[in-house]
Amino acid sequence: MLRRHADKLLINGDYANVLLNDQSGLAAGSRYVDIKGYGIIGDGTTLVSANKYCSAAEVLGVTDVTVVIPTSCECPYEWCLTIECLPNLQLYETQTTFPSSKVYCYEDPSGAVPVDTVTAAAIAAAINADPFACVTATVVGAVITLTSIAGTNGFLAFTASGTVAVTTAHVQAILDYNSMTRLFPIHPGDFGSQPTLPVSGYTYCKWNVVIRGREDIQDVDCANHWNEYEKEVDIYIGTADVTDVAYVALLLAIDTTLGT
């Protein structure tokens, strides 16, 4: 059986018309909110599971690669650095499913044993000249410092002769404006229909909630018993909106009220 995708609901404002019941005055564990068209969240008889995460800024990754030329190398010797650009697994796009590897090599033009500092400078220059690189490079002596480019998805570095040290791990931005516009794009036919779209400058939180209906349903194909149906919804709330603060505060506290 195919699994149905979760419904997506984007709420930027006007919470009073979408979140029908504000129970923020109740004690933790007994609060709930009724989302128009989706059901009650927060009631122990209807909630199956709930988890939340909020937007986070991007952190650029930094890796130091030290060039080491083997003492027993055969001339001419070629020193190589492989950089694997990682895919964006937050997207459902074929071209971002797999990593892409880029290999940068240097060989002394005279055929002699290459110098580590010269090799490092040449490799860094090749990386910075590559329009498809996912990193930028700087050099101090024989150490190449690689920094991920903003908007990319991080990288891994490999070399057969040298050391690789990650000084700062790359962290992808979560629920930033660009990713939100991919989740809620303008579709053909939306023009003039006032679709709900992400707002530039907002930060967003996402709640993935599974709800079981309050009442059982008697299916026409199963007349002798009652069925319970569950529905899953991803709720995106623009937390930068300061209107109807009580509603926003209630949902922001869902991790302590309903679990993480």
N, C-alpha and C positions, 0 to 999 in steps of 0.2 A: 504494500500500500504506500502511495506517495504521501509524504508529510506536507501538510499545508504550511506555507510561510506565515510568519507572524504578521498581523496587521500593524501598520505604522500610523502613529498619530502625532502630529506636530502641534504644539500649543505655544504660541508666542505671547498671548495676552488674552484679555476678556475671560479670565478664568472663571468668573462667576457663572458664565453661560455654558461652560464646558464641564467644570467640576461642580456638580450640582449641590453637594453637601459638604460644608466645611465643619469638620469635627475636631479641629485643632485644640479646642478647649477641653477635650476628654483626656483621660489618662493614657499614657503610652501603653500600647497593646490593645486598646479598645477603640482607637481612632480609625476612621475610614473616610474614603472619598468616593463619590459616585461619578464616574466619567460617562458623560453623555454618549450613548451608543455602544458602550463597551461593558458596563456593569460596575459593581461595587468592588473596590480594592481596600483591603484592610480588615474585612470581616473574616474570622477564622473559618466560617462555614463555606466561604466561596473562594478564598485564596489558596492556590496550590503551591505557588512559588513566586518569589520576587527577588530581583537583584538590581543594583544600581551602580552606575559609574558616571563620572562627570568629566567635562573637558579638561585637558591638560596641555600645557605648552610643549612645543618640540624642544628636545635637547640634542644638540649636534654631537655626534660621536667623534672621539679623537683617539688615534692609534699611532704609536711610535714604532717605526721599523728601523732597526740598526743594520746597516750593510756590513756583511762579513765576507771577505774574499778568501776562499780556501787556500792554504799554503801549498797544497799539493795539486793545484788545478793544472789542467793541460791547456796550453795556449793554442789557438785563441780561446779565451774563456768568456762565457756569456752569463751575466748575473740577471736574474729575472724576479719580478714581483707580480704576483697575481692578486687582483682585487675582485672580490665577488660582490656585486651590487644586489642587495636583497630586495624581494618583491614587496608590494603593499598588499598584505593579506586581508586588509579591511575592505577591499574592493572586490567586486565580482567581475573581473575583466580578464580575458584570456592573456593579454599581453603583459599582465602583472602577476601571473601565476608562478612563474619560475624565475630564479635568480639568473643574472647574466655575468659572465666572467670576462675580465679584461686583463691581458698580460702585457707588462711593460718590461723590456729587456735592454741591457746595455753591453756592448762589446768594444774594447779598446780598438780604435781604427788601425793602429799599428800592429795589432795581434799580440801585443805584450800583455802581461798580467795587469788587469785594470786596478786603478787606485780606488779605495773605498769612498773617499770624499768626492772624487770626480764621478763615480758611478751614482752616488746618491743625488748629486746635482742633476745629472742627465735624466735619471728616472723621474725626478720631481718635475723637470721641464716637460717631459713627455706627457705626464699626467695633466699638468696645467694646460697643455696645448690640445688635449683631447676634448672636443665639444660634447662627447657623450659620457664623460667621466662622472661618477657619482661622488667624487671627493676632490678636494684641493690639497696641494702639497707644499710644504715649506721645508727648508733644509738647514740644519746646524751641524757642521762637520759631516760625519757619516750617518747621521740620524735623520730619517725622513719622517716628518709629522704629517699624518693624513687626517683631514677633517671632513666630515660628511657635508654635503651641500644641502642647504635648507630646502625642504620639500621632498627630499629623497627618503629612502626607507632604511638607511643604515648599510653597513658593509662589513666584510671580513677580508683580512689580508693574510697572504701566505707567501713564504719564500723558502727555498731549499737551503739557503746559506745566510743566516742572520737570525735576529730575534724580533719577535712581534709582541708588543705590550699594549694592551687596551688601557688607556688612562681615563677615558670618559665613555661610558656606554651610550649608544644612540637610542633616543626615546622618540617614537613617533608621536605627532600631535594626535590627540583623541577628540573627536567631535568638534573640530575647528570648523570655520565657515566653509572652507573648500570641501571637506568631507560631507558636511551637511547639505551642500548644494548638489552633491552627487546622490545623496539619499532622497532628496526632495527637489528634483529638477522641474523645469517648466516643460511640460509635454505638449506635443501638437494638439491644438484645440483648447489649450488652457488660456490663451490670450483673451482677455475680456471677461474671464470667469472668476477673477479675483482668487486665484489659488493661494493656499497657505504656504509660504516660502520661508526659508531661513532668513534671519535678519543679520546683516553685517554688523559686527561689533558685539553681538550677543555671545555669551557662553551658554553651553547646553549641558543638560544632564539627561541620561537615558535610563529608563526603567524597563526591564523585561519582566512582564507579569503574565502568569498563567492563572486564569480564573475558571472556576467551575460554577455553572449556573445555580441559582437559588432553587429553582424548581426542576424536577425531573420531567423528561419529555417522553411521551408515548409515540414511538415511531409507527407510521402506517404499515411498515414492513415487519414490525415486531409487536403485534397487537397484544401479546400476552405478558409483556413486561415493560418496565420503564427504563429509560436510558439517561445517563448523565453525560453532558457534553462539556468539553473544556475548550477554551479559546485563549490564544496567546496574542499579546499585543506589546509592541515596543512603543513606549511613550517618550517623546522628546520634549523637554520643557526648556524654554528660554529663561534662564535664571537671571538675566540682566534686567528683566522687566520688573519694575518695582511696584506695579499696580497689583492689587489683591494680594498683599504680602502674606496673609494668613494661609492662602491656598498654596503658595510656593513653599512656605516654611513647612507645611504639612508634608508635601511630597519630598522635600529635601531631607526630612527626618525619617523617610521610609525604611532606611537601613536599620535604624534602632527600633522602629515600630513593628516592622514586618520581617526583618531578617535581611542579611546581605546576600 
